[in-house]
Amino acid sequence: MSDKALHKFDNFLFQKKLISWYLENKRELPWRRTSDPYKVWVSEIMLQQTKVDTVIPYYEKFMDHYPTIHDLAKADEQEVLKDWEGLGYYSRARNLLEAAREVVATYGGEVPQNLKQLGELKGIGSYTKGAISSIAFNQPEPAVDGNVMRVLSRILLIKDNISEQRVKKRFENIVRELICETDPSSFNQGLMELGALVCTPRSPSCLLCPVQEECRAFHAGVQETLPVKQKHKKQKTVAYNVLILRDKEGNIGIEQRPNKGLLANMWQFPMISCHLDVLEKMFYTKHGIEIKREKKIGEVKHVFSHKVWDLTVYEAVIIDAVITDSPLQFVSHMELDRYPFSVSHIKIKEFLSKL
């Protein structure tokens, strides 16, 4: 049964206008030069919650280092994280590596076309599955993300809250009815491109829109009120003291985060969440190393989707040490570049040049 929003909507005309506009106006992007499912997959993972201009150099470097899925499957996780350094959302890289290894082990290195098999790979959700299926395999599958829901909310005048999972399912069903079966790749990419270039979150360029005549929100004058999206919960702020700690040889202490959870397996300068008055005591309890905090050298604020880190950075030195079970590693300034750091600690690393 058709969705009620599609009542008296001309699917064929919409497809024709959208695809024609896309083919004439699409941006030249490196991942659009191929239909290789592996390369499409990597690009879609990198593009999640990340701007296109940011992704391009990372994608090109990644393809240089891992031109095939076999190359990626053989890679060391720390090397992959290093290549991902600065791109954020590092679980994407770990999931991609795990899934690549599974594809090589289970499917001989061929990305499965079967939707069930594809969707069972680590890190591939409904959007990524639809994007790979339509772009690489030309299957008429929906690829619905925030961009697409924004575009269709306006075109079809849908006022549902797009933050709700049931609403995303509704849009997936709508796209299944709208999608061009002969060119699903251009249709899906056209929707994404329209959202990126014309039907933007603020001040959409309606006068340049190729499907303006079909846009119900434009005709009702409510395009800037859509989509409806609930406000995010207030992010929790967590304060940490971070130490740039040197040993007697001038080497710098770093530690690896746990292999699960936020920023898993990434490296950082030692972080402790405690009152400044007990910093040295807490550090000794954790590491068995007696330190002396010297001077404050800066502050870094880093915003995650669900929390905010307020980092205060201090220079410190070791005054006595029984370094037996401490997880700290002491490396030279030059050796730091071998380790993958998250964005917040890349910023802290920059303080070293000023010391």
Secondary structure, DSSP 8 states (H G I E B T S, - for coil): ---GGGTT--HHHHHHHHHHHHHHH----GGGG---HHHHHHHHHHHTTS-HHHHHHHHHHHHHH--SHHHHHTS-HHHHHHHHTTS--THHHHHHHHHHHHHHHHHTT----SHHHHHTSTT--HHHHHHHHHHHH--------HHHHHHHHHHTT--SBTTSHHHHHHHHHHHHHHS-SS-HHHHHHHHHHHHHHTS-SSS--GGG-TTGGG-HHHHHT-GGG-SB-------EEEEEEEEEEE-TT--EEEEE--SSSTTTT-EES-EE-S-GGGHHHHHHHHHSEEEEEEEEEEEEEEE-SSEEEEEEEEEEEEEEE--SS---EEE-TGGGGGS-B-HHHHHHHHGGGG-
